[in-house]
Amino acid sequence: MPKYAQTKTDNRVIVIGAGLGGLSAAMRLGAKGYAVTVLDKLDRTGGRGSSISQNGHRFDLGPTIVTVPQVFEGLWADCGRDFRADVDLRPVEPFYEVRWPDGSSFRASSDNQKMLEEVARLSPKDVPGFKRFLKDAQVRYVVGFEGMVAKPMNKLWETIKVLPSFARLRADRSIYGLAARRVKDERLRMALSFHPLFIGGDPMHVTSIYALVAHLEKTFGVHYAIGGVQAIADAMADVVRSQGGVIRQKQIVDEIVVKDGAAQAVRLDDGTQLEAPLIISNADAGYTYDHLLRNHVKRRWTPRKLSRRRWSMGLYVWYFGTKNTAGKWLDVGHHTIVNGPRYQGLLKDIFLRGRLSDDMSLYVHRPSLIDPTVAPKGDDTFYVLSPVPHLGWDNSVDWLREEPFYRAKVAAEIEKVLPGFQDHIVTETVFTPEVFRKRYLSPHGCGFSIEPRILQSAWFRPHNISEEVRGLYLVGAGTHPGAGLPGVVSSAEVVAKLVPDMSAQDTEARLAAE
């Protein structure tokens, strides 16, 4: 046998979690020649992007909007595949409608002239400021997205290098603060600043760099996958299997086994131990360090430090299917944001006080308008989301007691949008932060892991290559670059840049042996 064959590198990889970050990592490492095994707690792939089906209705449990399809196209291309051939992605127009209690509304779209007309309809004097905001968004996109999202930030110098640009762009100012400097109408300030809520951030405190989302929408559009994000996850799983990878569902990883400072194996809840020299955790970063590595002494991500992080908000999500309603509520589109009477005050209650308010703002998703797979013919499937405090506060919400009362309050608000909807409900289910904690093992039942504040981003976030254990890498919402579909998919691209190709490792092993 040739000498180099005896020193061939062990190419086994275990990926903990089949969320979009874990599946992206499995695809990328499979393309690099690794033998990948994915272990997932749920009964189907997708993680927070998975779905459940009841009485002919499919409920897409998590993300509903695809804003940068290029990250998926690039992922597929790097695996020698065509994303558009595997996933039916449709543009959504208008992107969404924002409504206020006074009856006014704002429709966001890809048509620049229509956007200017929408602004002028609400506040003619704010048109020049809106144009300036779009320029702000473009500059921040170049710095914050093109310059950082898919780039490893585990070395402090990489963050230090962007500080001059951050200072020039006043990254210390919040996204709401930037919007307030550009437009005077409070409705427009909300419409230009709410986007960080979709990745778990408080618009009053997350950096103005997130204005880049406006440029993402304008440039790349808003899309929806027929079959939901579940269809994307299923297509990713198909790629992994085609590469020879293995995906095992209903497998709960209870611990990452460490020896001499290096990851050696994972131990399942039934005691089974699976060995691999390289482990990628798509579990929440907080759960990875606090639970999976509970028997390993940490230097940076100690329980005390994790407890002092600011975490994203929780989510109350009501999923329901309605009978014979396809021709009703014709004014309600695919994505609708229904504002309550307060914006800043509600955000303070959620993010700073940990208080469940009587008032609320809601996101209403109606995918059955364009997706025939989501409901029986003539019926509708809805998803209504309300941001709420996470469970980490003192005297946190007792959802077992409060849920029926809160649902009644949500129903009263939805009745204004979908009159008579409760008479048509044929199936329903509710996810509270307690469900997020149990189903997704999410610290404090958070919807999006660690909040993306400026000092909890880039180098300050848990790194993609673990600071605590050799051979351990992190993907998903809790690491760099953060939550949202582009973020979690890009986290796997970062990991792929940090993990060498198998061919390179084999060459090094052969040369060392010679």
TIDODREN-415989 format. One record per residue (C-alpha): residue in one letter; x, y, z. Coordinates in steps of 0.5 Angstrom, whole numbers, padded with zeros to 4 digits, always signed. Example, Ala and Ser with C-alpha at 12.3 -4.5 7.8 and 13.67 -1.06 7.14 Angstrom:
A+0025-0009+0016
S+0027-0002+0014
//
This chain:
M+0000+0000+0000
P+0003+0007-0002
K+0005+0011+0004
Y+0001+0017+0003
A-0006+0012+0003
Q-0004+0010+0011
T-0004+0018+0013
K-0010+0020+0009
T-0014+0025+0013
D-0020+0023+0016
N-0026+0026+0012
R-0032+0025+0017
V-0036+0031+0019
I-0042+0031+0024
V-0047+0037+0023
I-0051+0038+0029
G-0058+0041+0026
A-0061+0041+0019
G-0063+0048+0019
L-0062+0053+0013
G-0055+0054+0016
G-0053+0047+0018
L-0056+0044+0011
S-0052+0050+0007
A-0046+0048+0011
A-0047+0040+0009
M-0047+0042+0002
R-0041+0046+0002
L-0037+0041+0006
G-0040+0035+0001
A-0037+0039-0005
K-0031+0040-0001
G-0030+0032-0001
Y-0032+0031+0006
A-0037+0025+0009
V-0042+0029+0012
T-0047+0026+0017
V-0053+0031+0019
L-0056+0030+0026
D-0063+0033+0027
K-0068+0034+0033
L-0074+0035+0028
D-0078+0030+0024
R-0076+0034+0018
T-0071+0038+0015
G-0071+0046+0015
G-0070+0048+0023
R-0074+0054+0024
G-0076+0054+0016
S-0079+0047+0017
S-0087+0046+0016
I-0092+0042+0019
S-0099+0040+0016
Q-0106+0040+0019
N-0112+0038+0015
G-0109+0039+0008
H-0106+0046+0010
R-0099+0047+0011
F-0096+0052+0016
D-0089+0055+0014
L-0087+0056+0021
G-0081+0061+0020
P-0078+0065+0015
T-0083+0067+0009
I-0079+0072+0005
V-0073+0071+0000
T-0069+0077-0001
V-0063+0076-0004
P-0064+0069-0008
Q-0056+0070-0010
V-0054+0067-0004
F-0058+0061-0006
E-0056+0061-0013
G-0048+0062-0011
L-0049+0056-0006
W-0052+0051-0011
A-0047+0053-0017
D-0041+0052-0012
C-0044+0045-0011
G-0045+0044-0019
R-0052+0045-0019
D-0058+0050-0021
F-0062+0053-0016
R-0067+0055-0021
A-0068+0048-0023
D-0069+0045-0016
V-0073+0051-0013
D-0079+0055-0016
L-0078+0062-0014
R-0083+0067-0015
P-0082+0075-0015
V-0088+0078-0010
E-0090+0085-0012
P-0092+0089-0008
F-0087+0087-0003
Y-0091+0088+0003
E-0097+0093+0005
V-0096+0097+0012
R-0102+0099+0015
W-0103+0104+0021
P-0109+0105+0026
D-0111+0112+0022
G-0113+0108+0016
S-0107+0110+0012
S-0102+0105+0009
F-0096+0104+0005
R-0094+0099-0001
A-0087+0097-0002
S-0085+0095-0009
S-0079+0095-0014
D-0082+0100-0018
N-0078+0107-0016
Q-0083+0111-0018
K-0089+0108-0015
M-0085+0108-0008
L-0084+0116-0009
E-0091+0116-0010
E-0093+0112-0004
V-0088+0117+0000
A-0092+0123-0003
R-0098+0120-0001
L-0097+0120+0006
S-0092+0126+0007
P-0090+0130+0000
K-0085+0134+0004
D-0081+0127+0006
V-0080+0125-0002
P-0073+0129-0002
G-0071+0125+0005
F-0073+0119+0002
K-0069+0119-0004
R-0063+0121+0001
F-0065+0115+0005
L-0064+0110-0001
K-0057+0113-0002
D-0056+0112+0005
A-0058+0105+0004
Q-0054+0103-0002
V-0047+0106+0001
R-0049+0101+0007
Y-0050+0096+0003
V-0043+0096+0000
V-0040+0096+0007
G-0044+0092+0011
F-0047+0087+0006
E-0042+0086+0000
G-0036+0088+0005
M-0037+0083+0011
V-0043+0078+0010
A-0039+0073+0007
K-0033+0074+0010
P-0029+0071+0016
M-0029+0076+0022
N-0026+0071+0027
K-0020+0076+0027
L-0021+0082+0031
W-0017+0086+0026
E-0022+0085+0021
T-0027+0089+0025
I-0022+0094+0026
K-0021+0095+0019
V-0028+0097+0018
L-0029+0102+0024
P-0027+0108+0019
S-0033+0106+0015
F-0037+0105+0021
A-0035+0112+0024
R-0036+0115+0017
L-0043+0112+0016
R-0045+0114+0024
A-0046+0106+0025
D-0047+0108+0032
R-0054+0111+0030
S-0060+0107+0030
I-0063+0105+0024
Y-0069+0109+0027
G-0065+0115+0028
L-0062+0115+0021
A-0070+0114+0019
A-0072+0120+0023
R-0066+0125+0020
R-0069+0123+0013
V-0076+0124+0014
K-0081+0127+0019
D-0087+0123+0018
E-0087+0118+0024
R-0091+0113+0019
L-0085+0113+0014
R-0080+0113+0020
M-0083+0106+0022
A-0084+0104+0015
L-0076+0105+0014
S-0074+0102+0020
F-0078+0096+0022
H-0074+0091+0018
P-0069+0089+0023
L-0075+0086+0027
F-0075+0080+0022
I-0068+0078+0025
G-0069+0080+0032
G-0067+0087+0033
D-0070+0093+0036
P-0070+0099+0031
M-0069+0104+0036
H-0062+0101+0038
V-0059+0096+0032
T-0054+0100+0028
S-0056+0104+0022
I-0052+0100+0018
Y-0059+0095+0017
A-0061+0101+0012
L-0058+0096+0007
V-0064+0092+0007
A-0068+0098+0003
H-0063+0097-0002
L-0063+0089-0002
E-0071+0090-0003
K-0070+0095-0009
T-0064+0091-0012
F-0066+0084-0011
G-0073+0084-0010
V-0078+0080-0005
H-0079+0073-0007
Y-0083+0067-0005
A-0081+0059-0006
I-0087+0055-0008
G-0088+0050-0003
G-0085+0055+0002
V-0078+0055+0005
Q-0079+0048+0007
A-0079+0047-0001
I-0072+0050+0000
A-0070+0046+0005
D-0072+0039+0002
A-0068+0041-0004
M-0062+0043+0000
A-0063+0036+0003
D-0063+0033-0004
V-0056+0036-0006
V-0053+0033+0001
R-0056+0026-0001
S-0053+0026-0008
Q-0046+0028-0005
G-0047+0022-0001
G-0048+0025+0005
V-0053+0022+0011
I-0059+0026+0014
R-0062+0023+0021
Q-0068+0026+0023
K-0071+0025+0031
Q-0063+0025+0033
I-0062+0029+0039
V-0055+0031+0040
D-0054+0032+0048
E-0046+0034+0048
I-0040+0035+0044
V-0035+0031+0047
V-0028+0034+0047
K-0021+0031+0049
D-0015+0035+0049
G-0018+0041+0047
A-0021+0039+0041
A-0028+0036+0039
Q-0028+0029+0038
A-0035+0026+0038
V-0042+0028+0039
R-0046+0024+0044
L-0054+0023+0043
D-0059+0023+0049
D-0059+0016+0048
G-0052+0015+0050
T-0050+0013+0043
Q-0043+0017+0041
L-0041+0018+0034
E-0034+0020+0032
A-0032+0026+0027
P-0025+0030+0028
L-0030+0036+0025
I-0036+0038+0028
I-0041+0044+0026
S-0046+0046+0030
N-0052+0049+0027
A-0056+0049+0034
D-0056+0056+0037
A-0049+0059+0039
G-0052+0060+0046
Y-0054+0053+0047
T-0048+0050+0044
Y-0044+0053+0049
D-0048+0053+0055
H-0051+0046+0054
L-0047+0042+0049
L-0040+0044+0052
R-0043+0044+0059
N-0037+0040+0061
H-0032+0044+0058
V-0029+0050+0061
K-0030+0056+0057
R-0025+0062+0057
R-0030+0067+0053
W-0037+0064+0052
T-0038+0063+0059
P-0045+0062+0062
R-0044+0069+0066
K-0042+0072+0059
L-0048+0069+0055
S-0053+0071+0061
R-0051+0078+0060
R-0052+0078+0052
R-0058+0082+0050
W-0062+0077+0046
S-0067+0078+0041
M-0075+0078+0042
G-0079+0072+0043
L-0085+0071+0038
Y-0092+0069+0038
V-0095+0066+0032
W-0102+0064+0030
Y-0102+0059+0025
F-0109+0058+0022
G-0113+0055+0016
T-0120+0058+0013
K-0125+0054+0009
N-0128+0057+0003
T-0124+0064+0004
A-0120+0065-0003
G-0125+0070-0005
K-0125+0074+0001
W-0121+0080+0004
L-0119+0082-0003
D-0115+0088+0000
V-0110+0083+0004
G-0104+0081+0000
H-0099+0076+0001
H-0095+0080+0006
T-0099+0085+0011
I-0096+0089+0017
V-0101+0092+0022
N-0099+0097+0026
G-0102+0098+0033
P-0102+0105+0036
R-0095+0105+0039
Y-0088+0104+0035
Q-0083+0106+0040
G-0087+0105+0046
L-0088+0098+0044
L-0081+0097+0042
K-0079+0099+0049
D-0084+0094+0052
I-0081+0088+0048
F-0074+0090+0048
L-0072+0094+0055
R-0078+0092+0060
G-0080+0085+0058
R-0087+0087+0059
L-0093+0084+0055
S-0097+0089+0052
D-0104+0090+0051
D-0103+0093+0044
M-0099+0090+0039
S-0096+0090+0032
L-0098+0084+0027
Y-0095+0081+0021
V-0100+0077+0017
H-0098+0072+0012
R-0102+0069+0006
P-0098+0065+0002
S-0105+0062-0001
L-0105+0067-0006
I-0100+0065-0010
D-0098+0058-0007
P-0103+0052-0009
T-0099+0047-0005
V-0101+0051+0002
A-0108+0050+0002
P-0114+0046-0001
K-0117+0049-0007
G-0122+0055-0005
D-0119+0055+0002
D-0113+0060+0005
T-0107+0059+0010
F-0105+0064+0015
Y-0099+0066+0019
V-0100+0072+0024
L-0094+0074+0028
S-0093+0078+0034
P-0087+0080+0037
V-0087+0079+0044
P-0081+0079+0050
H-0077+0073+0051
L-0077+0069+0057
G-0070+0071+0060
W-0074+0077+0064
D-0075+0077+0071
N-0083+0075+0072
S-0083+0073+0065
V-0089+0071+0061
D-0093+0065+0064
W-0095+0063+0057
L-0099+0057+0059
R-0104+0062+0063
E-0103+0068+0058
E-0104+0065+0052
P-0112+0064+0051
F-0112+0072+0053
Y-0107+0074+0049
R-0110+0070+0043
A-0117+0074+0044
K-0113+0080+0044
V-0110+0078+0037
A-0116+0076+0034
A-0119+0083+0036
E-0114+0086+0032
I-0114+0081+0026
E-0122+0082+0026
K-0121+0089+0023
V-0116+0086+0017
L-0120+0079+0016
P-0127+0081+0018
G-0131+0074+0021
F-0124+0070+0020
Q-0126+0066+0026
D-0132+0063+0023
H-0128+0060+0018
I-0122+0057+0022
V-0122+0049+0020
T-0115+0048+0023
E-0110+0052+0028
T-0104+0052+0032
V-0100+0057+0036
F-0093+0057+0037
T-0091+0061+0044
P-0083+0063+0046
E-0084+0056+0050
V-0085+0052+0044
F-0079+0056+0041
R-0075+0054+0047
K-0077+0046+0047
R-0078+0045+0039
Y-0071+0049+0037
L-0068+0049+0044
S-0067+0057+0043
P-0064+0060+0049
H-0070+0064+0053
G-0075+0062+0047
C-0072+0067+0043
G-0074+0068+0035
F-0067+0070+0033
S-0061+0068+0038
I-0057+0074+0040
E-0060+0081+0038
P-0056+0084+0032
R-0053+0090+0036
I-0047+0093+0034
L-0043+0091+0040
Q-0046+0084+0039
S-0044+0083+0031
A-0038+0081+0027
W-0032+0080+0032
F-0036+0081+0038
R-0041+0075+0036
P-0039+0068+0037
H-0034+0066+0032
N-0036+0061+0026
I-0029+0058+0028
S-0030+0056+0036
E-0026+0060+0040
E-0027+0055+0045
V-0026+0048+0042
R-0021+0046+0036
G-0025+0043+0030
L-0032+0046+0032
Y-0035+0051+0027
L-0041+0055+0028
V-0047+0057+0023
G-0054+0060+0024
A-0057+0066+0027
G-0053+0066+0033
T-0046+0067+0029
H-0043+0071+0024
P-0046+0075+0020
G-0053+0073+0024
A-0060+0072+0023
G-0065+0072+0017
L-0064+0067+0011
P-0058+0071+0007
G-0055+0071+0014
V-0055+0064+0016
V-0054+0061+0009
S-0048+0066+0009
S-0045+0063+0015
A-0044+0057+0012
E-0040+0060+0006
V-0036+0063+0012
V-0034+0056+0015
A-0033+0053+0008
K-0027+0059+0007
L-0024+0057+0014
V-0025+0049+0013
P-0019+0047+0008
D-0021+0042+0002
M-0020+0035+0003
S-0015+0035-0003
A-0011+0040+0000
Q-0011+0036+0007
D-0009+0030+0004
T-0003+0033+0000
E-0001+0036+0007
A-0001+0029+0010
R+0002+0026+0004
L+0008+0031+0004
A+0009+0030+0012
A+0009+0023+0011
E+0014+0023+0006
//
